[in-house]
Every structure is written in structure tokens, then in C-alpha cells.
Amino acid sequence: MKRNIEHTAMVAVAGSGVVWGIYWIPLRALTDAGVSGAWAVFLFYLIPTLLLLPIYFLRWRNLMRGGWPLNFSGMLAGASLVLYAGALIFTDVVQALLLYYLTPLWSTLLARVTIGEIISATRWGTIGLGLVGLMIVLELDAGFYWTFNVGDVMGLAAGIVWALAAVRMRSDDKNNGLDFTLSYFAWGSFAALLLTSLPQAGTYSAPDWQTVVNVLPWLVPVVGFLVVPPAFAVMWGATLLSPGLLGILFMTEISAGVVTAAIWAGEPFGLREITGIGVISLAGLWEPVIGLVKASSRTKNLTAGCDRRS
């Protein structure tokens, strides 16, 4: 039963990465509508928090009982993904992706140090495949010109902070995925508001009230369907899965982003992109498939043993 739940969580996290890989579409629509930069990120956190207010009221006792461990995990998760969004704004997308998606490595190492999780050969192979696929997609063999700016710092910090959040949630057996999600959106909204106060965000003026009102009719349902369910799936998955595996499965975001950008934004999509996506997909499937094969083998051996005894 536990193994089936873990496999469901793997599928849910990978699917959430696919959904979040198309976030660039509503973000670009917000920019076109006059809500730019950090203010767009703030709306993407504030609206889910407001939509979830009835659940906050229903679960306020649980949230209070969760105390510091729940809130600290929410702070880390919210700060991480807001920093990642900031990296996408303040540096090149290529650099932001590369720095953030080092997170499977950070998560695996932190899980080993803090909760004693064994790093198997399969896990190292999965991390290696994921990083190779990432490098192929980003065409790093053609040269990577480094200019370390505030966006680069955000991208690197986002991956490390998410690794900390994933380890915290995995080791917390008193709180659940729903409460982690509520904490994540609340603290994420606060972090996104802080992001708008950075000097770099000053290049984007705050939207006027009428502009915000004009985007709400389409933004609210988009957020309700494309932001809240994936967030819950990821936070729930974080309570069940290895932090390193969680980061690897979430790399489906890269594949979805590349494909959708090719279809709707006219960005390049050829043999290199197909190869990179294939390698990333293989990385995401490698460990779950190995687990299924081993589980099937154990079941067959157990059945054979029972047959011999009978």
C-alpha cells in the first residue's frame, strides 16, 4: 500500500512540473496587460491565498498546532519558489534554470547529512541523467557566459532553499500536505511582496487598481486550476518522497516549458531539444521504473515461494 502511494506521489509531482512548465503563458499575458515583473509574481501568490481563505479558517486549529515546524517549512518553500521567479525576472532564463535545477543534488546531499538517507547508485545515476538532459536542453556545450548578478544569486539560493524545505517536509511526520500548502501560499505571498521592494523591481511600476481588476476574470480561474492543485501535489509529495527524487521528478517543468515555448512562442525546437527532453524524461522515470521492477520481482518470488510450500 505504501509503495502504491509513493508511486502516485511520483506521478503527481511529475505532472505538477508539467503544469508549472506553462506558467510563462499567463505571466506573459500579465506583462502584456500591464502587470510586470515582481508584481506578477505577487499576484500569483496573493490570489491563491485569498481563494484558500475558507480552508484556512476551517483548519486554523491544525495550523496552530503545526506551530514553528509547519511555518518554517512554509517559509522555506515560499521563499524558494519566489526566489526562483525572481531569478527568471532578473537574469537570463538559461542561467536561472541551470542554477535552480541543481536542487536534486543539494536535496540528495542534505538528506544524507540531516536525515541519514542512503544515496543509492540508482539515485546518482538519476541525478546524472537529469543534469545531462538539462545541459543538452540549455545547449551548454555551445558556451555559457557567466555574469554573476542578483538574479544568479536568486537562482542558486532558490535551489538550496528548496532543498532545505524538501528535507524539512520529508522529516516532519506531524504535519500533512494540505497544511504545508496553506503555509506555503501564505509565506510565499509575504516573500513575493518583499520581492517587489527590491531596487531591481523598481524598473517595474506597481499596476494601478483598474489594471488588476481587468485581469482578474481570467487570472482567477487560471490560478485556481493551474497553481493550487500542483502546489498541493508537490507539498504532499514532499512528505512522502526522497528530497532528491522530488527535485528530479519536478524537472518535467523544463520539458514542458521548452515544448510549449516552441509551439506558442516560436522558440527553437529541434533534435537537441528532443534529445534533452528525452534524457530528462528518462531521469524522471528511471528510479520509479526500477522500483516497480524490483517490487514486481519480489512479488513473483514471494508467489513462487508460496506455491512451492503448498
Summary of the structure (lengths in Angstrom):
residues: 310
radius of gyration: 20.2
end to end distance: 25.7
largest distance: 76.9
contacts: 1073
relative contact order: 0.20
helix: 83%
strand: 0%
